[in-house]
Amino acid sequence: MWFYVQRVLIPYEKADSAAHQRPRGNLSDLYPRWLGGRELLLHHRNPYGSDITTEIQKGYYGRELDPARPGDPRDRQGFAYPVYVVFLLAPMIGFPFHGVQIFFHWLLVGLTAASVWLWLRALRWELPVMAVATCLALTLGCFPAVQGIKLQQLSLLVAALLAGSMACVGSGFLFLGGALLALATIKPQLAWPLAAWLLLWAVSRWEARRNLVFGFGLVMALLLAGAQIILPGWWRMFAEGIGQYHQYTQNQSVLEVIMNQVLGSAGGGAAGHLSGQILAGLALFACGPALWRLRREQPKDSGFSAATALVLALTVLVIPMYAPYNQVLLLPAILLLVRERAAFLSPSRVRRWAYGVGALLLGWQWAASLSLTVIYLLVSRAWALDGWKWPFFATFALPVWVFALIFFHAQDEPHRAEHRPFVKAS
């Protein structure tokens, strides 16, 4: 996968950008946040301002975007994050960005690897060393992780914070779990669905679980208060920035992209957007009863793991951003489906077929990247570049299938799951 991205995908993107006169700078998704944070903390400039956006474009794209050029990207790369993200980035703002890039690259590698262990801990699944190493290799070698690391996407940092939060909850450290959950809200669209589920879970047994609410509430209060101190009225600027971001990027959810493709011959566009939103609403409505039923489960219960994996799979499906790197949030659902494979490899032909299709969709990215690597090395570099799309063929189908599998698995959970100790692999 890493060979495919470095030798096939990136050269194709460079050639395509040159052909369409599309600018390419550092292309680091960290850069807009780093520059905005540096200018705010060191020079007291508004990171949401148009002047900062122009400076960001010069670093990210190599020059300021020109609306008159049809080949220029639509994404203006504004500072479209809650301003309190600068508190997490503050230790790095005093260093040259080139050094920050190198450090953050390896930080994301380490955090992504750590998230595998954290999710295994949260799911209470103890594996042999070689099995854990296999999970690490497949996770670090999947396209969402590789893309996130190459782009230096904060989604991977948020995914690690969510994994840490759930591992703390599973180990009984509820206050710390709530604190990490609050830090993950630097990307609200990724963190708030899980936060809503955990807060519902906590208030369902208040006396035993209130520390999670206290940890979340305290850290959120500190983040919001600190943000208001360093940039009064920031939330209005953030809301405006988010509105502009969705206007110029026209981001869509996975379901909207699928429906646009399905309805493409019939017009797509508005119809695809509307039908995708309807499907998202139906998915959310369908998950409600299962999550409500499982809200009293203990972290050691299988039902709690299923509910958490379901919420994150739903998040990937419905948030208005279909970028593959967000699919790192499918990791707990995939691990859970592998652990509970006996339930799917049952006499039911439909279950076996559905599980097999899911395995094929997951494995396609590696089969395609391996094929392109062989073609690149043994046949023709040009042929390999012509097939750059192959690993993407299952990109939109995989989150839908994983959601469906984990949804029906959650439906099978009893109202009160029996106590489950660590599951040790044979």
C-alpha positions as CSV (number, residue, x, y, z in Angstrom):
1,M,0.0,0.0,0.0
2,W,2.8,2.4,0.9
3,F,4.6,1.5,-2.4
4,Y,1.3,2.1,-4.3
5,V,0.7,5.5,-2.7
6,Q,4.4,6.7,-3.2
7,R,5.1,5.3,-6.7
8,V,1.7,5.2,-8.3
9,L,-0.9,7.5,-6.7
10,I,1.3,10.5,-6.0
11,P,3.0,10.5,-9.4
12,Y,-0.4,10.3,-11.0
13,E,-1.6,13.3,-8.9
14,K,1.5,15.3,-9.8
15,A,1.0,14.6,-13.5
16,D,-2.7,15.5,-13.3
17,S,-2.0,18.7,-11.4
18,A,0.6,19.7,-14.0
19,A,-1.8,19.0,-16.9
20,H,-4.5,21.1,-15.3
21,Q,-2.2,23.8,-13.9
22,R,-3.3,22.9,-10.4
23,P,-0.9,24.2,-7.7
24,R,0.9,21.9,-5.2
25,G,2.6,23.2,-2.1
26,N,3.3,21.3,1.1
27,L,-0.3,19.8,0.9
28,S,-0.2,19.2,4.7
29,D,-3.6,19.4,6.4
30,L,-1.7,20.3,9.6
31,Y,-0.3,23.5,8.0
32,P,-3.5,25.6,8.1
33,R,-4.0,24.8,11.8
34,W,-0.3,25.2,12.6
35,L,0.0,28.6,10.9
36,G,-3.3,29.9,12.3
37,G,-2.3,28.8,15.8
38,R,1.1,30.4,15.5
39,E,-0.3,33.7,14.3
40,L,-2.9,33.7,17.0
41,L,-0.7,32.8,19.9
42,L,2.4,34.7,18.9
43,H,1.0,37.7,17.0
44,H,-2.6,37.9,18.2
45,R,-4.0,37.7,14.7
46,N,-7.4,36.2,13.9
47,P,-6.9,32.8,12.3
48,Y,-10.3,32.9,10.7
49,G,-9.4,36.1,8.8
50,S,-9.0,36.3,5.0
51,D,-5.4,37.5,5.4
52,I,-4.5,34.3,7.3
53,T,-6.3,32.3,4.7
54,T,-4.2,33.9,1.9
55,E,-1.0,33.1,3.8
56,I,-2.2,29.5,4.4
57,Q,-2.8,29.1,0.6
58,K,0.7,30.2,-0.2
59,G,2.2,27.5,2.0
60,Y,-0.4,24.7,1.3
61,Y,-0.8,25.2,-2.4
62,G,2.4,27.1,-3.2
63,R,0.5,30.3,-4.2
64,E,-2.7,32.2,-3.5
65,L,-5.7,30.6,-5.3
66,D,-7.1,32.5,-8.2
67,P,-10.9,32.1,-8.8
68,A,-10.3,33.0,-12.5
69,R,-8.3,29.8,-13.0
70,P,-10.6,26.9,-13.7
71,G,-8.0,24.4,-12.6
72,D,-7.5,25.8,-9.1
73,P,-8.9,23.8,-6.2
74,R,-12.2,24.9,-4.6
75,D,-11.0,24.3,-1.1
76,R,-9.6,27.6,0.2
77,Q,-8.0,25.9,3.2
78,G,-9.3,28.3,5.8
79,F,-9.0,27.7,9.5
80,A,-12.2,25.7,9.8
81,Y,-11.5,24.3,13.3
82,P,-12.6,25.3,16.8
83,V,-10.0,27.8,18.0
84,Y,-9.1,25.6,21.0
85,V,-7.3,23.3,18.6
86,V,-4.3,25.7,19.1
87,F,-3.9,24.5,22.6
88,L,-2.9,21.0,21.3
89,L,-0.7,22.4,18.7
90,A,1.0,25.1,20.9
91,P,4.1,23.1,21.6
92,M,4.9,23.0,17.9
93,I,4.3,26.6,16.8
94,G,7.8,27.8,17.7
95,F,9.6,25.4,15.3
96,P,10.0,25.6,11.5
97,F,7.2,23.8,9.7
98,H,9.5,21.4,7.9
99,G,10.7,20.0,11.3
100,V,7.1,20.0,12.5
101,Q,6.1,18.0,9.5
102,I,8.6,15.3,10.2
103,F,7.7,15.1,13.9
104,F,4.0,15.0,13.2
105,H,4.4,12.3,10.5
106,W,5.9,9.9,13.0
107,L,3.6,11.0,15.8
108,L,0.6,9.9,13.6
109,V,2.3,6.6,12.8
110,G,2.8,6.0,16.6
111,L,-0.7,7.1,17.5
112,T,-2.3,5.0,14.8
113,A,-0.3,2.0,16.0
114,A,-1.3,2.7,19.6
115,S,-4.9,3.0,18.7
116,V,-4.9,-0.7,17.6
117,W,-3.8,-1.7,21.1
118,L,-6.2,0.7,22.7
119,W,-9.2,-0.6,20.7
120,L,-8.2,-4.2,21.6
121,R,-8.2,-3.1,25.2
122,A,-11.5,-1.3,24.9
123,L,-13.1,-4.4,23.3
124,R,-11.5,-6.6,25.9
125,W,-9.9,-8.9,23.3
126,E,-6.5,-10.3,24.3
127,L,-4.5,-11.6,21.3
128,P,-1.2,-13.3,20.9
129,V,1.8,-11.2,20.0
130,M,1.8,-12.2,16.3
131,A,-1.9,-11.5,15.9
132,V,-1.4,-8.1,17.4
133,A,1.5,-7.5,15.0
134,T,-0.8,-8.5,12.1
135,C,-3.4,-6.1,13.2
136,L,-0.8,-3.3,13.4
137,A,0.6,-4.1,9.9
138,L,-2.9,-4.2,8.3
139,T,-3.9,-1.0,10.1
140,L,-0.8,1.0,9.2
141,G,-1.0,-0.5,5.7
142,C,-4.6,0.3,5.0
143,F,-5.3,3.2,2.6
144,P,-7.2,5.4,5.2
145,A,-4.3,5.3,7.6
146,V,-1.7,5.8,4.8
147,Q,-3.6,8.8,3.3
148,G,-4.1,10.3,6.8
149,I,-0.4,10.0,7.6
150,K,0.7,11.4,4.2
151,L,-1.7,14.3,4.5
152,Q,-1.0,14.8,8.2
153,Q,-4.7,14.7,8.9
154,L,-5.9,15.5,12.4
155,S,-8.6,12.9,12.0
156,L,-5.9,10.3,13.0
157,L,-5.1,12.3,16.1
158,V,-8.9,12.4,16.9
159,A,-9.2,8.7,16.2
160,A,-6.4,8.0,18.7
161,L,-8.0,10.2,21.3
162,L,-11.3,8.4,20.9
163,A,-9.6,5.0,21.2
164,G,-7.8,6.2,24.4
165,S,-11.1,7.5,25.8
166,M,-12.8,4.1,25.2
167,A,-9.8,2.2,26.6
168,C,-10.0,4.4,29.8
169,V,-13.8,3.8,30.1
170,G,-13.3,0.1,29.7
171,S,-10.6,0.1,32.4
172,G,-12.8,2.1,34.8
173,F,-10.9,5.5,34.5
174,L,-14.1,7.4,33.6
175,F,-12.8,10.9,34.4
176,L,-9.8,10.5,32.2
177,G,-12.0,8.9,29.5
178,G,-14.3,11.9,29.6
179,A,-11.3,14.3,29.4
180,L,-9.8,12.6,26.3
181,L,-13.3,12.6,24.7
182,A,-13.4,16.4,25.2
183,L,-10.0,16.9,23.6
184,A,-11.3,14.9,20.6
185,T,-13.9,17.5,19.9
186,I,-11.2,19.5,17.9
187,K,-13.0,17.8,15.1
188,P,-16.6,18.0,16.3
189,Q,-18.2,16.0,13.4
190,L,-16.1,13.0,14.3
191,A,-16.3,13.2,18.1
192,W,-19.8,14.4,19.0
193,P,-21.7,11.3,17.9
194,L,-19.6,9.1,20.2
195,A,-19.8,11.8,22.9
196,A,-23.6,11.9,22.7
197,W,-23.7,8.1,23.1
198,L,-21.4,8.1,26.0
199,L,-23.2,10.9,27.8
200,L,-26.5,9.0,27.3
201,W,-24.7,5.9,28.7
202,A,-23.4,7.8,31.7
203,V,-26.6,9.4,32.7
204,S,-28.4,6.1,32.5
205,R,-26.5,5.0,35.6
206,W,-25.6,8.3,37.1
207,E,-24.1,7.3,40.4
208,A,-21.7,4.8,38.9
209,R,-20.8,6.7,35.7
210,R,-21.0,10.4,36.6
211,N,-17.2,10.8,36.6
212,L,-17.2,10.5,32.8
213,V,-19.6,13.5,32.6
214,F,-17.4,15.4,35.1
215,G,-14.2,14.8,33.1
216,F,-15.8,15.7,29.8
217,G,-17.6,18.8,31.2
218,L,-14.5,20.1,33.0
219,V,-12.1,19.8,30.1
220,M,-14.8,21.2,27.7
221,A,-15.3,24.1,30.0
222,L,-11.6,24.8,30.1
223,L,-11.2,24.6,26.3
224,L,-14.2,26.9,25.7
225,A,-13.1,29.4,28.4
226,G,-9.5,29.4,27.1
227,A,-10.7,29.9,23.5
228,Q,-12.9,32.8,24.6
229,I,-10.0,34.4,26.4
230,I,-7.5,34.2,23.5
231,L,-10.1,35.1,20.8
232,P,-13.4,36.6,22.1
233,G,-16.4,35.7,20.0
234,W,-14.5,32.9,18.2
235,W,-17.6,30.7,17.9
236,R,-19.3,33.1,15.5
237,M,-16.2,33.2,13.3
238,F,-16.0,29.4,13.5
239,A,-19.6,29.0,12.5
240,E,-19.1,31.4,9.6
241,G,-16.0,29.5,8.6
242,I,-17.8,26.2,8.6
243,G,-20.6,27.6,6.5
244,Q,-18.2,28.9,3.9
245,Y,-16.2,25.7,4.0
246,H,-19.2,23.6,3.1
247,Q,-20.2,26.1,0.4
248,Y,-16.9,26.1,-1.5
249,T,-16.0,22.4,-1.0
250,Q,-19.6,21.1,-1.4
251,N,-18.7,18.2,0.9
252,Q,-20.9,15.2,0.8
253,S,-21.4,12.2,3.1
254,V,-20.6,8.6,1.9
255,L,-24.4,8.0,1.4
256,E,-24.7,11.2,-0.7
257,V,-21.8,10.2,-2.9
258,I,-23.3,6.7,-3.4
259,M,-26.7,8.1,-4.2
260,N,-25.2,10.6,-6.7
261,Q,-23.5,7.8,-8.4
262,V,-26.7,5.7,-8.4
263,L,-28.8,8.6,-9.7
264,G,-26.1,10.0,-12.0
265,S,-27.9,9.0,-15.1
266,A,-31.1,10.5,-13.8
267,G,-29.5,13.8,-12.8
268,G,-27.9,13.1,-9.4
269,G,-27.1,16.5,-7.8
270,A,-29.9,17.7,-5.7
271,A,-31.7,14.3,-5.9
272,G,-28.6,12.5,-4.7
273,H,-28.1,15.0,-1.9
274,L,-31.7,14.7,-0.7
275,S,-31.8,10.9,-1.0
276,G,-28.5,10.6,0.8
277,Q,-29.8,12.8,3.7
278,I,-33.0,10.7,3.9
279,L,-30.9,7.5,4.1
280,A,-28.7,9.1,6.8
281,G,-31.8,10.0,8.8
282,L,-33.2,6.5,8.4
283,A,-29.8,5.0,9.6
284,L,-29.8,7.3,12.6
285,F,-33.4,6.5,13.4
286,A,-32.8,2.7,13.0
287,C,-29.8,2.9,15.4
288,G,-31.8,4.7,18.1
289,P,-33.7,1.7,19.6
290,A,-30.6,-0.5,19.7
291,L,-28.5,2.2,21.5
292,W,-31.3,2.9,23.9
293,R,-31.6,-0.7,24.8
294,L,-27.8,-1.1,25.3
295,R,-27.4,2.2,27.3
296,R,-27.2,0.3,30.6
297,E,-24.5,-2.2,29.5
298,Q,-21.3,-2.3,31.4
299,P,-18.0,-1.7,29.5
300,K,-17.1,-5.3,30.0
301,D,-20.3,-6.4,28.3
302,S,-20.4,-7.3,24.6
303,G,-23.4,-5.0,24.0
304,F,-21.4,-1.9,25.0
305,S,-18.7,-2.8,22.5
306,A,-21.3,-3.3,19.8
307,A,-23.0,0.0,20.6
308,T,-19.7,1.9,20.5
309,A,-18.6,0.3,17.2
310,L,-22.1,1.0,15.7
311,V,-21.9,4.7,16.7
312,L,-18.5,5.1,15.0
313,A,-19.6,3.2,11.9
314,L,-22.7,5.5,11.7
315,T,-20.4,8.5,12.1
316,V,-18.3,7.5,9.0
317,L,-21.5,7.0,7.1
318,V,-23.4,10.2,7.7
319,I,-20.9,13.0,8.4
320,P,-20.7,15.5,5.5
321,M,-17.2,14.4,4.5
322,Y,-16.4,11.2,2.5
323,A,-12.6,11.4,2.7
324,P,-11.2,7.9,3.1
325,Y,-9.0,8.9,6.1
326,N,-12.1,9.2,8.2
327,Q,-12.6,5.5,7.8
328,V,-10.0,4.8,10.5
329,L,-13.0,5.1,12.8
330,L,-14.2,1.8,11.3
331,L,-11.4,0.0,13.1
332,P,-13.3,-1.0,16.3
333,A,-16.2,-2.3,14.2
334,I,-13.9,-4.4,12.0
335,L,-12.1,-5.8,15.0
336,L,-15.4,-6.7,16.6
337,L,-16.6,-8.4,13.5
338,V,-13.5,-10.4,13.3
339,R,-13.8,-11.4,17.0
340,E,-17.4,-12.3,16.6
341,R,-16.9,-14.2,13.3
342,A,-18.5,-17.4,14.7
343,A,-21.8,-15.6,14.8
344,F,-21.6,-14.9,11.1
345,L,-20.1,-18.2,10.0
346,S,-23.2,-19.9,11.2
347,P,-25.5,-22.3,9.2
348,S,-27.3,-19.2,7.9
349,R,-26.3,-18.8,4.2
350,V,-27.3,-15.1,4.2
351,R,-25.0,-14.4,7.2
352,R,-22.1,-16.2,5.6
353,W,-22.6,-14.5,2.3
354,A,-22.8,-11.0,3.9
355,Y,-19.7,-11.6,6.0
356,G,-17.8,-12.9,3.0
357,V,-18.7,-9.8,0.9
358,G,-17.5,-7.6,3.8
359,A,-14.2,-9.5,3.9
360,L,-13.8,-9.0,0.1
361,L,-14.6,-5.3,0.3
362,L,-12.0,-4.9,3.1
363,G,-9.4,-6.9,1.3
364,W,-9.8,-5.3,-2.1
365,Q,-7.6,-2.4,-1.3
366,W,-4.6,-4.7,-0.6
367,A,-5.3,-6.9,-3.6
368,A,-5.5,-3.9,-5.9
369,S,-2.4,-2.2,-4.5
370,L,-0.4,-5.5,-4.7
371,S,-1.5,-6.0,-8.3
372,L,-0.4,-2.4,-9.2
373,T,2.9,-2.9,-7.4
374,V,3.6,-6.1,-9.5
375,I,2.6,-4.3,-12.7
376,Y,4.8,-1.3,-11.8
377,L,7.9,-3.5,-11.1
378,L,7.5,-6.2,-13.7
379,V,5.4,-4.9,-16.5
380,S,5.0,-1.2,-17.1
381,R,5.1,1.9,-15.0
382,A,2.6,3.6,-17.4
383,W,0.1,0.7,-17.0
384,A,0.3,1.0,-13.3
385,L,-0.4,4.7,-13.3
386,D,-3.3,4.1,-15.6
387,G,-4.8,1.8,-13.0
388,W,-4.4,4.2,-10.1
389,K,-8.1,4.1,-9.3
390,W,-8.2,0.3,-8.6
391,P,-7.8,0.5,-4.8
392,F,-10.6,3.0,-4.5
393,F,-13.3,0.7,-6.0
394,A,-14.6,-0.4,-2.6
395,T,-14.0,2.9,-0.8
396,F,-17.7,3.8,-0.6
397,A,-19.2,0.3,-0.3
398,L,-17.0,-0.7,2.7
399,P,-18.4,1.7,5.3
400,V,-22.0,0.9,4.2
401,W,-21.3,-2.9,4.5
402,V,-19.5,-2.6,7.8
403,F,-22.3,-0.5,9.2
404,A,-24.9,-3.0,8.1
405,L,-23.0,-5.9,9.6
406,I,-22.4,-4.2,12.9
407,F,-26.0,-3.0,13.0
408,F,-27.5,-6.4,12.7
409,H,-24.9,-7.7,15.2
410,A,-26.0,-5.1,17.7
411,Q,-29.6,-6.1,17.2
412,D,-28.7,-9.7,18.3
413,E,-27.2,-8.5,21.6
414,P,-29.4,-9.4,24.5
415,H,-31.0,-6.6,26.6
416,R,-28.6,-7.4,29.4
417,A,-25.4,-8.9,28.0
418,E,-23.8,-11.5,30.2
419,H,-20.5,-10.6,31.9
420,R,-17.6,-11.1,29.4
421,P,-14.0,-11.4,30.6
422,F,-11.1,-10.8,28.3
423,V,-11.5,-13.0,25.2
424,K,-8.3,-14.8,24.7
425,A,-7.5,-16.0,21.2
426,S,-6.5,-19.6,20.7
